[in-house]
Amino acid sequence: MSAVTHYRCEICGTESSNPIHWFMIECNSDALKVLRWDTATASAPGARHYCGEAHASVYISRWLEAACTPARPDFNRPSAE
């Protein structure tokens, strides 16, 4: 008897054991890669799961916003004069 694996969308929490039309995203601080659904890849550590294009886009927008946000000034550091 084999166990059924359920995947959960990172945005809405929808769960599916048959994720048709789902996407995966692999990313780190320097790169983001959108992948078509593949069960072997989906089971890899660090894979993120999205129930459709719209929710994958939400994550991509958040990732870009975080990557493009300028660093906050450190007011505790002495200024260079």
C-alpha positions in Angstrom: 0.0 0.0 0.0 1.5 3.4 -1.0 0.9 6.7 0.7 -0.8 9.5 -1.2 1.2 12.7 -1.2 -0.8 16.0 -0.9 0.7 19.3 -2.0 -0.4 22.6 -0.6 -0.5 25.9 -2.5 1.9 28.4 -0.7 -0.6 31.3 -1.3 -4.1 30.0 -0.6 -3.5 26.7 1.2 -5.5 24.6 -1.3 -4.4 20.9 -1.1 -4.3 18.4 -3.9 -3.0 14.9 -4.5 -3.4 15.4 -8.2 -2.0 18.9 -8.9 -2.9 19.4 -12.6 -1.9 22.8 -13.9 0.1 23.6 -10.8 3.5 25.3 -10.9 6.7 25.1 -8.8 9.1 27.8 -8.0 12.7 27.2 -6.9 14.5 30.3 -5.6 17.1 31.9 -3.4 18.2 35.5 -2.9 19.8 35.7 -6.4 17.6 33.7 -8.7 14.0 32.5 -9.2 13.0 29.6 -11.5 9.4 28.8 -12.4 8.9 25.1 -13.3 6.0 23.1 -14.8 4.7 20.5 -12.4 6.8 17.4 -12.0 6.1 15.1 -9.1 9.8 14.2 -8.6 10.9 17.8 -8.5 7.8 18.8 -6.4 9.0 16.4 -3.7 12.5 18.0 -3.5 13.4 20.0 -0.4 12.8 23.7 -0.9 10.3 23.3 -3.8 7.4 25.8 -3.5 4.0 24.8 -4.9 1.3 27.0 -6.5 -2.1 25.9 -7.6 -2.1 28.0 -10.7 -0.5 30.9 -12.7 -2.2 33.6 -10.6 -0.8 32.3 -7.3 2.7 31.7 -8.8 2.5 35.4 -10.0 1.7 36.6 -6.5 4.9 34.9 -5.2 7.0 36.2 -8.1 5.8 39.8 -7.4 6.6 39.4 -3.7 10.0 38.0 -4.5 10.8 40.9 -6.9 9.6 43.5 -4.4 11.8 42.1 -1.7 14.8 41.9 -4.0 14.3 45.4 -5.4 13.7 47.1 -2.1 16.6 49.4 -1.2 18.5 48.8 2.0 17.3 50.8 5.0 19.7 53.4 6.3 21.6 52.4 9.5 21.3 55.4 11.7 23.4 53.8 14.4 26.5 53.8 12.2 28.6 56.9 12.2 28.4 58.9 9.0 31.5 59.2 6.8 32.5 62.9 6.6 
